[in-house]
Each structure stands twice: as C-alpha cells, then as structure tokens.
Amino acid sequence: MLPHRGKFLNSTRCCKLLHVLYTLATALYLEVGRRTERSKSEDLPWLGNQVHVRVKHETLEIMRKAGSVFLILLFIFPATQAVPEGIDTLLAIPEVSVIAPRASLYHEDQKTVLLDSATRLEDFNFPVGELLQYYLPVQILQYGGRGALTSLSVRGGQSVNTQVQWNGFPMNSLTTGMTDLSSIRSGLFERMSLIAGAPGSLYGSGTAGGTLNLVNEPQWKDGLRTAISLSRGSFHTLSGDAEIKAGNGRIQYTCRIFGEDDLNDFSFYDEMKSGRPLVKNSHNRYILAGTSHSIFLRLRNGHQIQAGIWAQKSSREIPSIMGSYTPSFQQQQDSSLRMYIAWKKQGIKTVTGIRTAWFTEGMRFTDEAGPDRTGYTIDSHIRSGSSMTDAYMQWFPGEHWNFDFGSSFILDQATVDAYNQPVSEVRGTLSAGTKYKGRRTVVNLTARQIFPAAYSTPQVSAGIRYELVPGNWFLRARTYTHYRIPSLNDKYWNPGGNPELKPEKGWGTTAGIEGQWTAPAVSNLSLSVDVFYNRIRDQIMWIPEQSYWSPVNLQKSQMYGMEQQGSVKIKSGNFSMDISESYHFTRSAIMDNTAFSGYIGNTNPYIPRHSATAAVRLRYGKIYGTVFETFTGSRFTTMDNQEWYKLEPFAITSLASGYHHNYGTWKLSLQVMVRNLFNKSYRLVSAWPLPGRSFRLQVKIAFNPMSKP
C-alpha cells in the first residue's frame, strides 16, 4: 500500500489527450510520407507514377490498421478511473513489471549485454548496427553506406543464426530468415540487450548465435514530456525524430516519429579496377519515414496491459558494386507494420498472460534497362505476414521453486512473385520450465516441443548460476539445443526452392565468470570471461545445380571461442570517466560438407578470428567526450578460403563530443561526431565500399514541465 494523492487524469481527459496525440502523430507521419514521395517524384522521376501510387496506398493502409487498434485501446481506458482531486487515498499499486516472454524468467545463466543510455550515445538516435559496432565484438555485414542492407553475426554464426526480437516477438524476415538492421533506429526503444548463444527452448528458431532484444518500457511519471532532435551529416545526410510521452501512475503513452534522407554520395578508391581510381558514389540515395506508439496500463487487481505499433517505409537506390563499369538503376522499396497487444494478471503465487502480434512486410525490387527507357527488366514484389499468439502461466509455490507452462500458435503467409503460388505455414509449440533458487545457487531447466514435429526435435536447456562471492562474483554455465526452420525462400523460390529441406539442428555449451567490485578512487570495476562451443548440422547451403542454384542440407559447422569484457568507472566531484573494452576470439570451421569435401577445416566466410572494441568516455559537468576504437581481423570471403579474395584487418577510430544544459523545464543537448577519424579505407562485405571520414552534428531539445528548474 503506497500513499498517493489523487491527481490521476480521469478517463475522459485521458482519452481526449491520447486522441489528440495520436491524431497529431498520424498527421505528421503522413506529411513526412507525402514529402518523401514528392521528393522521389521530383528527384527520381524514373520511379514513375505506379510506385508513387502504390507507396501512398500502402502508407494509408498502414495508418488505417494502426488507427483501428488504438481506437480499440481507447475504450479500455475507463478502467483507470480517477480518484476525485483533493481526497487523500491509499491506493494498492501492484508490483511494476513489464510484460515479457518466459525467457526473462530464466535469465540468470545467460550472458546478457545491456546497452544503456550512455552506451547509446546520450540517447541520440542511431542505426542499431552502428551502435553494436562501437561496443560489442559482433560482426556486422553492411552492403554499402548508410541505409544499405545490414545484418548481424554473433559467435561465429551466420546472419540467419541471430534472432532479433521486438518486445518478445521474433521479427526475422519470413523470406530471407534474417533481419535488416539498417532501418532499425536505437531511439525507438527504452532497452536493448544481446543474449549470446540463446537456447531454442526459450527463444525459438534461429538463435544459435544469439538474440538481440529490442524492448519498450514505461517510465511511470506524471505529466507530458516531449523531445525533438535533428541531425545533419556528411554526404548530404539529414535525419530527425520527435517523441511525446504522457501519462501518470496508471497509464503511459509514447509516440515517436522519425525520418531520414541520405544521398550517400561519398568517394572511394575502387580497388577492383586497374589503377585504383577514385570514384564518387552515385545512385545511392536512402529515404526512411516511420512512427511507433506504445501504451502501458496498470489496472486494478494486478491486471496489466501493454500494446504497440511500429510502422515504417523506406526507399533505397542500389549502386553498382566495385569493379563495375555499368551504372545501376536498381531500386528497392520496403514497408513494414508490426502490432502487438499483451495482457497479464499478477496474483499472489501465479502470473498468467496472453500475448498476440501481427507483423507484415512488403518489398518491391525493380531494375530498369537505362535512364531513357520505360518499363522494368525486373519488377519483383514480396508480401509476407505472421500472426503470433502465446499464453503462459507462471506458478511460485514456495520460496525456492517456480514453474511455468505455455503454448503458442504461429501462422506465416507470403505472396511472392518468385513462388509458384501463395504459401502458408502453421505451427504450434508447448513449453515448460522450472527454476530452483537457493541462497547462492540458481538452476534453470526448460523444454519446448514444436508441432508438427517435422519442424524440430524437442528443445531443452539446462543452466546454473553459482554465487562465488555474495553480490560480487558469479559462475554460470549452460548446455542447450537449438534449431532453425528453413526460410520461405529456401523452400519455395522458383527456380531452385527445396520443400524437402530439413531444419538446421545443433547443440551448444557455454560457461563464464563475471564479477564487479569497488576500489579506492574507483566507483565500479567489472569483468567477465566466457568460453563457448557450438555445433550445427544439416546446415543449409545454396549450391549450383544445372542452370540454377538450389539449397540443400549438406554441411556441419562448429564454432568455439572466448569472449572477454571489462569496464572501469571513476568519479570524483563533477568529473567522471568510463572505460569499457571487449575482445572476442572465434573459430568458425566447416566440419563436413558432402558436396565439397575440400572445404573441411576451412573457416566460414566473414568470420574473423580476432575482434575487439574499446571506448573511453570523459565527462566534466555538462560536457562529455567519447573515443571509440574497433578492430576487426582478416576475413575470408569464399568457402574455399582463397587468399586472393581475403579482406585485410582494419581498425577504425571515431569520436563523439557533446554538451547538455537545462533551462528550467527545457533541456538542450548538442553532439558532434566524427566517424572513421583517420579516413581508413575498408569493407565489411567484398565489393561494397564504405565511406571514409564523416561528420555529424545533432541537436536535441526536450521539454518536461514536471522537472525541477
């Protein structure tokens, strides 16, 4: 029971406020989309009216569906009835917890790296892939400049072996099996975390490498908070975003709007042409516009509801690769809509909940024969959607034990020009787990079975965490199985798709030690060391068969290595210094390949043995500065490990400096960033150049009328 004076917004006012905020957000989003489309029609006339009409129609359809969901949610708000003002009342406030999947119940034996606001560069908005490169020794595959296709590899796995989740729902593409990080911006989420070697019994398909969690969380504060930021950078880069948060102790609403326009006209040395000439990139523009909304409700008797909508669309020109003498006229347009709603009831010894989500994605790829010709040599359309629902119950019978039971239902559908017909797949799961929590020991056991059973064998995981020094040093270890269901392209692409593909299967084990302590003149020092071993069998590979390529289960791979991370925080008066570093040794090797026996023992492409990061952040009063250093070792780019195509190691230095100042209820933030300070020429993917030294200036203005002057 917590004393609280009755100052809640009543339900009528709350509905009106949220309706106004939603209407404003919708209008702004449509205006951004309208201007984006107008710029395309003016600056890129070869797109034609057909694309303009189609994108406009998709935008209106997205906002119509988003609006329908939020109108439904507005009828839920009367459950937050107010106490009349002026009456002192004791309110029973339930324990605050975010509705999350069952994985959050069994987190103790997992290595979790959390990206907090400082790590995320003072809460400015950055592409997720860019932030991960600064702080974690993960492998980012980026096919060109800002806005180009960007994928993530963890612990030596392929991009399809890393799952990306939004509020507990997997968002990997149904058609390709991976997630494009280029259009995911860090400012859309309150929390980001990376689980290395995530078990299939908790996270599902495609987690042999790990899982990246993107989470929206409420800040239970009264009043209205707003912020707007603008960014201008090299190579004609312009971006901006706005945020509105409103609510009280029972309801919180967040609206975000964002947009970006990058010309990407950087110059590079074309090492694949004779004489290594300096070439200026063209046909490389990237445009993005989107919006996201989140609602969190704390009702009476332990009920909680949260819901979210995330809609965006983008247009990117695909330039010619290095070594090409022919201009490119390829264009790709993407759109996505993700929606979810979750309910949870927290009792004395039980927690029950239901979550449901609907994700849909669209893509159109075109290629023209030339700038003066009409029509397309390629005009390909993809539309896919996934409906996901799961229910769970958690039971806490005593002080040391808890159990959970759950089930889920998933429907995947896709209409793709390259498939013979529309396809759909249905599957369900049953899951269970138990945890024992002693004075110094935590033991987790989890299991999951997928139906139909052809999708996967039973998945299991067993982990332990032992407290060596109370509150300071811990040992953790886990053994688990994992799997990956073939993507729809793997099974249905015509020509070449193979409906008889088996899912990838495997197992892994990991162990580590982590600890933290304080020392004289040091506020905090932390260190973690982990070793891992991972094996995948029936790995899917596309190989040439007659006149086309086809996927087959023909390879076994093993990944093993060591990860080390450390940080030091020093604070003295107005001065503070944070130092963080990480090192990653990975061996990703082919164990067996039934079609190419000469590959056995070779390193899998684009996996360096050595990688490292370091960051030093200094702050004095309102001024801060950060130096980033990233190192990536040499990488083979072909399965036969040809030295001629090997990418050389590189180290990149970047700087960020900023200033914060409060003017009463207003806060001004400025930041200047320099990427690739020494203008290093490097590539993350063969034949796709990356920009040299670049600058970025960002300005952010925030308003919080409840803050103290």
N, C-alpha and C positions, 0 to 999 in steps of 0.2 A: 504494500500500500504506500503510495507516494503522494504527498500533499501537492496539490496543483490548483492554482486559481483558474476559474472557468473563463478562459479567453479564447476558446476554440471558435473558429469560423463556423457559423451554423451552416446546415446543409444547403440552403437556398443560395447563400452568398458564395459558398464554395463551388456550387455548380456554375453560377454565373461567372466567377473568376476563371475557372478552368475552361469554360466555353469560350470566353474572350481570348485566353491564351492560346487555345487550340486553333481558333479562327485566325488569329494573328500568325501563328506558325505556318498554317496551311497557305495563307495568302503569300507570305514571304517565300515559302518553298516554291510555289507555283511561279512567282515572279522571277526567282533565280532560274527555274527551268525555262521560263519564257525567254529571258535574256540569253541564256545559254544557247537555246535553239536559234535565236535571232543571230547570234554571233556565228553560229555554224552556217546559217544561210548566207550571211554576208561574206564571211572569210573563207568558207569552204563550199563554194557553190556547187562543186561536183557531187555533193551528197544527194542533192535532188529533193524534190518535194515529198517523195514517198517516205524517206527516212524521217523528215520533219513531222509529217502527219502521224506516223507510227509511234515515234517517241512521245509526241504530245498526248496521244491517246493512252499510251502506257502510263504516263505520269498521272493523268486524270483518273485512270482506273486504280492506280496505287493509292492515291489520296482518298478515293471513294471508299475503298475497303478499309483503309486506316480510320477514316471518319466513322464508319459504321461500328467498328469495335469500340471506339472511345465514346460514342453515344450510348452504347450499352453500358459501359462502365459508369457513366454519369448517373444512371439510375441506381447504382449501388451506393452512392454517397450518402443517402439519408441514414444509413446505418451509423454514421458518425455524428449523431445528433449532439448538439451543444448543450452545455450547462449554462443557464442564464447568467449573464455577466453580473458581477457583484456578489455572487454567492460562493463562499469558500466550501470546497468539496474535497473529500478523499476519493481519488479515483484508483481503481485497481488496474495498473498498467502491466500487461503481460511482458514476459521477457522478450527483448528485442532480438530477433534473428532473421536473417534473410532466407527466403525460401530457396533451397538449394537441392541439387540431386544428392543421392545417397553417398556419392564419393566423398562429400565433406564430412561424413561420419567416420570415415576410415582413413584419415589423412596422416596419422602420426608416423607411419612407416614409409612415407613418400617424401622424396626430395622436392621441395617446393621453393621456387624463387619468385618473390613478390616484387613487382615494380611499383614503388610508392610514388608520391607526388614529386619528391626531389629527384628520384631516378627518372621520372618522366619530364625532366627539364622544366621544373616550376609550373607544371600543369598547362604548358602551351601545347597546341595541337600538332602532332607529328604523325607521319605514317608509322604504323606499328612495326613494320620491318626495319625501319631506320633506327628506332629506339632499341630493338633487340640487338642490333649490331654493336651499339655502344657499350652494352653492359653484360652481354652473355656470349659465350663462345659457341653460339649456334651458327649453322651455315645458312646464309641467305642466297638464294638464286634469283638474280634480278636481270631481266632481259632488256636492259637499256636504262634510260633515265627515269626521272620521277614519273610515276603513273604506269610504268611498264609492268608486265606480269612479274610478280614477286612471290616466291614460295619459301617454305621453311623446312630445314632438315635438322633433326636432333639425334644425338648419339649415333651417328653413322647411318641412320635410316634414310630412305628416300622421302621425298615430299609427301607421298601418299601414306607414309607411315607416321605422320604427325597430324593429330586431330586438333581442330580449332572449335571451341565451344562458345556460344553466347548464352549466358545465364543458364548453363547446364544442358543446352541443346546443341548437338553437333551441326556444324554449318559447312562441312566439306562438300564440294560440288558432287552431285549425283553422277554427272557425266565424266568428269576427269578424276575424281577421287581426292583432289587436293583443294586448298583454299588460297585464293589470290589475296595477299596482304597489301597490295598496292593501294587499294581503295578503302582500307580499314584505318580509321584515324583514332589515335590514342585518346583524344578528348571526348569520345563518346562513352567512356566507361569510367566508373569510380575505382575499379580494381582490376589489375591484370596480373596473372600468375602463370608460371610454367611448371608443369609436372613432368619430370624426366622419367621415362620408362613407365608409362601409365598402364596398369593392368587392364586386360579386356573384360574382366569380371565387373569392373566398376565403370569404365568409360566407353566400352563398346568397340566398334570396328575401327581399325587403322590407328592404333596407339603404340606400336612397337617402339617408336622413337620417343614420343611424349604427347602431352596435351597442353595447348595454350588456352587458358580460361579468360574470357572477357566478361566482366560482371558489372551490372548496375546495382547500386546500393543506395538506400535513402540516408539523408542527413536530417535527423529529426530536430529541425529548428523551426521556430515561428517566423512568419513574415515572408517577404518577397526578396529574392536575390537574383541579380542579373549580371551578365558579363558579355562583352563583345570584344573580339580580337581581330586584327588584320595583320597580314604578313606579305612582305614584298621581298623577292629574291632575285638572284642572278638568273639569266636565261629566260627573262620575261615570265617569272613565276609570281602568281598572285593568288592568295587564299584568304578566307575569312570565315568566322563562325560566331554564332550568338547562342547564349544559354539563358534560360529562365527557370528558376526554381521557386516554388511556392508551397506553403503548407503550414502545418502545425504538428502537435504531438501525435495525431492520429492519421493524418493524410499528408503525403508528399507527392508533388508532381514536378517532373523535369522535362523541359522541351529544349532540344538542340537543333540548330540549323547550320549547315556548313556548305561551302562551295570552294572550288579551286579551278584555276585556269593556268596551265603551264605550256609554254611554247617549246621548251626543251631544245633550243637552237644552239647547243654547245658545240665546240670544236674538239676534234680528237685526231690523233695520229693513227691512220689506217695501216696497221702492221701487216695486213694481209694483201697489200698492194705493193708493187715494186717501188722502191724509194721511200716508203713510209710517208706518204704525203699528208699534210694537214687538211682535214675535211670538216666542213661545217654541217652539222646535222640538220636535216630538213624533213618535212612531213613527219613530225614527231609530237604533235600537239595532244594535250590531255586535258579533258574537262570533266569535272565532277560536281554534282549537286545532290544534296540529301537532307534528311531530317530524321530525328529519333525522339520518341516520347516514352516516359516511364511513369507509372503510378504505383504507389505503395499505400496500403490501407492496414491499419491496426484496428480491428473491430472488438466487440465485447466477447467475453468468454474464451479468449485465446485464439480467435479466428484472425487470420492474416490473408490478404490478397495482394498480389502484385501482377502487373501487366506491362507489356512493352511493345512498341512498334518501331521498326527501323527500315526506312525506305530510301533508296538512292539509285541514281543512274549515272552512267559515265560514257564518254566517247573518247576513243584513243586512236590516233594515227599510228600505224606500224611502219617504221622506217626500214630502209634497206639494211641488210647486215653488212659487216665489214667485208671488204674484198669485192663488193658488188659494184658493177658499172651501170646498172639499170635502176632508174628511180622506182620507188614503191608507191602504189596507190591503194594499199590495203587499209581498211578501216574496221574497227570493232566497236560495237555499242553494247553495253551491258546495263541491265536493270535488275534490281532485287527488292523484295519485300519480305520482311521477317516479322512475325507477330507471335506473341505467346501470352498466356494468362495462367496463373497458378494460385491455388488455394491451399491453405494449411491450417490445421487445428491442433493446437498445443494443449495437451491435457496434463494431468499430474504425472502419469507414468507412460503416456503414449503420445506419439506425434503421428498424425495421418495427413495425407496430402494428395492432391491430384494436379497434374500439370499437362497442358496441351499447347502445341505450337503448330504453326503453318508457315513454311518457308517456300518461296518461289523465286526462280531466277530466269532471266531471259537474256539471250545473246544473239546478235546479228553480225556476221562477218561478211564483208564484201571486198571485192578486188576488181578494179577497172583495168581495161586494156591500155588506157592512156588518158591524159587530161582532156583531150579534144574529142573523145568518143563517148557515146551514150551506151548505157547498159553495163552489165557486170559479167566478167568471166567467172566469178564465184559470187554467189549470193546465198549464204547458208544461215538458217535460223535454228535456234535451240530454245526450248521452253521446258523447264523441269520444276517439279514441286514435290514437297514432302510434308506429310501430316504426321505428327508425333504426339502420342498421349501416354502418360505413365501414371500409375498410382502406387503409393507406398504406405507402409506403416512401420514405425519405429517403437519398440517396447523397451522400457527401462524398469525391469522387475526389482532391481536392488542397486546397491551402491557400486558394485563392481562389474555387473553384466549389462549388456544391452543387445538387442536383436533387431533385425529389420527384414521385411519381406516386401517384394514389389513385383509389378508386372508392367509391360509396356506393349504398345501397338504402333507400328510404323507402316505407312503407305507411301511408296515412292512412285512417281509418274513422270514421264518425259515424252515430249513430242519433238523429234529431231529429224531434220531433212535427210540426214545420212543413215537413219534407221529405216527399215522396211515399213514399219507401222508404229503407232504409239505403243509404248510399253508401260507396264506397271508391275510392281513387286510388293508383296505383303509379307511381313514377318512380325513375330511377337517374341517376347522374352519373359522368363521367370527368373527372379533373382532372390538371393537370401544371403545373410551375413550375420556374424556375431563378433562382439568385442569384449575382451576381458581387460579391465583397467585396475591394476593393483597399485601399491604405493609407489613403486619405481618401474613397473613393467606394464606395457600395453601390448596386447596380442590381437591381431585382426585376421579374420577368416571370411572370405567372400566367395560366392559362386554365382554363375549365370548360365542359363541354357536358352539357346535361340531356337525358334520354330519357324519354318520347317528345319529339321535337324541338318539338312544338307548345307545350310548356311555356315554352320560351325559346329565343332565338338564342344562339350561343356567347358566353360572357362572358370578357372579357380585362381585364387591368390591367397598367400599366407605371409604375414609380416609381423615383425616385432620391433618394439622400441624400448630400450632399456636406459634408465637414467643413471649414468655413472656418478656424476656429482650433482646433487639436488639443485635444480634450477639452472645449471650451467652447461654440463656436458652430457651428450646423449649418443648412444649407439643405435643404429637402425639397420634392418635387413629385410629383404622381401624376395620371395620367389613367386612367379606368376606366369600365366599363359596369355597369349594374345592372338589375334586373327585380323584379317582384312577381307571384307567382301569385295569381289571384283566390281569395278565401276561399270556403269551402263555402257560407256564407250567400249570397254573391254569385251563386253558380251554381245552388243548389238550393232556396232559400227559396220557399215556396209560400203565397200567390201572388207572382210578380214575379221569381223567380230566372232567371238567363240562362246556360244551359250553354254558349252560344257566345261567351262573353266571351274576349277575348284578354288575355294577361298585360301588365301595365304594363312599359314598357321605357324606357331612357334612358341618359344618359352624364353624367359629371361630371369636373371637373378641380379640383385644389386645390394650393396652394403656400404655403409658410410658412418662417419663420426662427425658430429657438429658440436660446437660449443661457443660460449661467449663469456667474457669476464671483464672486469674493470681493473684499471691500474692507475697509479699516480699520474696525474695530468692527462689521463685518457678516460673519456666518459664511457666508451664501449669498444670492445675488440671482439670480432667474431671470426671463426674459421670453420670450414667444412671440407672434408675429403671423401669422395665416393669412388668406388670401383663398380664396374658393371660388365655383364656378359649377356649377349642376346643372340638368339638363333631364329632364322626364318627359313621355312621350307615351302615348297610349291610356290616360289616367288614368280610373279607374273612378268613376262618379258615379251615385247613385240619383236618378232624376227621376220625376215623376208621369206615369203613363200610364193614362188612363181612370180606373178606381176604385182603383188601387193604384200603388205605386212599383216601379220596376224599374231595375237597374243597367245602364249602357252605357259603352262606351269612347268618350268624347266630348270629352275635354279634354286640352290640353297646358299644362304649367306650367313656369316657370323659377324657380329660387331662386339668389340670389347674395348675397354679403355679405363681412363681415370679422369675425374673432374675435381678441381680444387678451386675454392672461392674463399676470399678473405676480405675483411673491411676493418677500418680503424676510424673512430670518431673522436675528435678532440674539440673541446670547448673551453674557452676562457673569456669571460665577460661578453663583449659584443662580437668576439672572433670565434669562428668555428671552422674546422677542416674535416672533410670526409674523404677517405681514400678507400677505393674498392678495386679489387683485381680478381681475375679468374684465368685459369689455364685448363685446357682440355686436350688430352691425348686420346685419339681414336684410331682403331684399326678396323676397317670395314672391308672384309675379304670374301671372295667367292669360294664356297666350299665344294660345290658341284654344279655342273652345267651340262645337261645331257646333249645339247646341240653343239656346244663349243667347248670341248674338253681342254683346249689350250688356255682357257680363261681361269682355270682352277688356281687359286692362290693370288689372283690379281686383286687389286684394290678397286672397289666400286667407284664409279665416276663422281667427281666433285666432292669427295670427302677428304679433307686434309688430315694428316696425322697430328699436326700441331696447330693450335689456335689459342689466342689469348686476348684479353681485354684489360684495360686499366683506366681509371677515372679519378681525378683529383679535383675536389670541389672546395673552394675557399669562399667564406662569407664574412663580411665585416659590416655590421649594421644592416643597411638597406642595399648593399652592393654585394654581388656574388660573381664568381667566375669558375668555369669548369674546363678542364683539359681532358680530352678523350684520346686514347690510343688503342687501336685494334690491329691485331696481327693475324694473318691467315697464311698457312703454309702452302706448299705446292700441291696442285691437284691434277690428277689425270682426268681427261675429258672423254675417253673412249674405254670400252670394256677390255680391249686388248692392251691397254696401258702404253700406247705409243708415246715415246718421249717427244716426238716432233709436235704433238698437239697438247703437250703438258702446259698448264698455266703456272707461271712463276709465283713465288711467295711475295706478299706485299704487306706493308704497314701504313696505316692511314692515321693522321693526326687531325683532330677537329677541336674547335674552341667555342665556348658559349659564355657570354657575359651579360649580366642584367642588373636591373635596378627596380626596387619596389618602394612605393611611398603611399601612405594613407592620408587622404584629405577628408577627415571626418568619416562619413559613411561611404566615401568613394575610395577606390584603390587603383593606382596607376602602376602598370608593370611594363618595362621595356626590356627587350632582349636582342642582342646581336650575336649571330652565329656564323662561324667560318668552317665550312666542311672541306676536308682534303687540303689542309693548310699548305702543304708543300707541293701541291699540284701534281700528285702522283698519277701516272697512267696505269690503270689496272682494269681487270674484268672479273666479274663474278660468274659469267657464262661465256663460253667461247663465242666469238664473232659478234658480241653485243657490247659496244663501248659504253663507258660510264663517264660522267662529267668530271672535269678537273676541279680546281679551286672554285668555290662558290660562296656567296654571302647571302645572309637572310636577316632582315630586320622585322621584328614582331612587336606589336603594341597591343596591350590588353587593358581594358577599363572595366572594373567590377563595381557594382553598387549593392550595398547591404544596409538597408535602413535600420536593422536591429543591432548593427555593430556599434561598439563604443567609440566615440571620437578620440 
